[in-house]
Amino acid sequence: STGFSVTEIRKQFPVLEREVNGRPLVYMDNGATTHKPKAMTDAITAYYETINSNVHRGVHHLSQLATDAFELTREKLRAHLNAEHSYEVIFTKGTTDSINTIASSFADFVNEGDEIIISTLEHHSNIVPWQMMCARKKATLKVIPMDDRGVLDLEAYASLLSPKTKLVAFNHISNALGIINPVKEMTKMAHEVGAAVLVDGAQSMPHLKVDVRDLDVDFYAISAHKMYGPTGIGALYGKEEWLNKLPPYQGGGEMIATVTFEETTYADLPHKFEAGTPHIEGVIAWAASIDWMNEIGLENITTYEAELLAYGTEALSSVEGLQLYGTGPEKSALFSFNIEGLHPYDVGTLLDQLGIAVRTGHHCTQPLMNRLDVPGTIRASLAVYNTKDEIDQLVAALNRVIPMLR
Ligand code: PMP
């Protein structure tokens, strides 16, 4: 029913064949970063071995080839996100960098007494930049509350929105709970009061088809490394109208039209927001990850991971004393849980002894952990190469570890 063979997919990830602590690796920390298909790592080597050059600068052949490959990724991302223009895709260091770009540049459109809205579910990278901006502009940060399942309270959100609201920022999928937020609806509500919308898409890109025009978001922030691509590279999608209005984030080479000691004029999009030599290798190799995902098919990925979610939710419910957090109706294949009476770190450490990689702690969402009234959780976050057999191994390992800690 999934339209692809997980066995074949796993063969493309050499690291999945390794052992950890004498056991086959069961990697369930994909929310932190995914592993990389060989097509992507081969693309890095091919870039250095065949066309390594700086982009947008040289008249020479290799520079032209590198520039073409670099710009091809931009076009692939445009198509992947269904953006209207490729120059609406800005390369950044990742989601954090993309959010900071807007938190800095958008500040020109925020005045004393204005309001920025975020949600309880946010990663620190979608909290701290707005706090910094609000402190600088004497604006106020408001927070959309959620219910105990991790579902945002849209009535409360509606009552927070007002003409004072200048921007609303929230994630598409929560990295700590896996909850999928109703982006389209929340965006429409923000637009009704004239506020711009930034969506943190770090966790959605690996799992579902994102269509920025259908969602109608103003900004969408992503990281390559969470979608089978290299680290150190990501993108910011922005509507042309906004990107043209916003001042550049950083100054330097590549982002200028003309420079004198008296005055500088800026380059057109996308270069206005891309100061300095970019992460060329990362951009070029990212295209291989995008192609790789598209070969499997985003719908196939979503369907298969939904099967893993259903299977895992059922399997974990058999574990004694296990409490699952984030049980809203729309979820990605992510299990955030605690075991009654045990510290998440102790459970995670023993799981590691059995070769199972999970994340424990606050997941860079301390305010959310406070809301749930827990010090942290154990998080098993799945990707397309995970299997039901691995979920069985997780459950078996938990059943072994829990009595050891009791
Ligand atoms: N937002 C969310 C929801 C995330 O999961 C992450 C990564 N854990 C980030 C933002 C930050 O991404 P990066 O570290 O790649 O900048």
Boltz pocket constraint, residues with backbone or C-beta under 6 A from the ligand:
constraints:
  - pocket:
      binder: B
      contacts: [[A, 31], [A, 32], [A, 93], [A, 94], [A, 95], [A, 96], [A, 97], [A, 123], [A, 125], [A, 126], [A, 171], [A, 173], [A, 174], [A, 175], [A, 200], [A, 202], [A, 203], [A, 223], [A, 363], [A, 364]]
      max_distance: 6.0
